[in-house]
């Protein structure tokens, strides 16, 4: 079965750049199914080049969509330079919103501050917070950076909202209701949007 680089889901057009991720979240959908939405298989045989992604965006008539989203079966910020190059090329062709769904650990992945790199290219960032404190996050998401990951994510959210038009914190609905409410409070304190998914 051929793997999908670009796929539709819930009315949006998504770009699946990598299957690599720094987390092993216990709830991750990729542990339950090979595909999602319009994609039968999101497991990549190889990571697509920027050229391959651009060609597939053309084939899927990407410029007819209101928004393009970097989100697949991996953490898109692992390929941050390619995310930015694809975004640059898309913006050169059309006035279209671009979102990146991320675990918020780009700074740890790249060993540097990454939020300023998004300015003018990424319009929306959705950061998967998923828990209300460091220990709970570590237990649920099993990040390779360990328990300090949670504080790194909070720092990233604070930074990224200065460079991206719309920043949202998201949580999975499978965590306890009081944890969801605490995450909602964290989002409010940080001055960003909040969504349960």
Helices and strands as residue ranges (DSSP letters): E 6-9, E 12-15, G 29-31, H 50-59, G 62-64, E 67-70, G 76-79, H 80-93, E 97-102, H 106-110, G 115-118, E 124-128, H 134-141, G 146-148, H 149-160, E 166-171, H 177-190, E 193-196
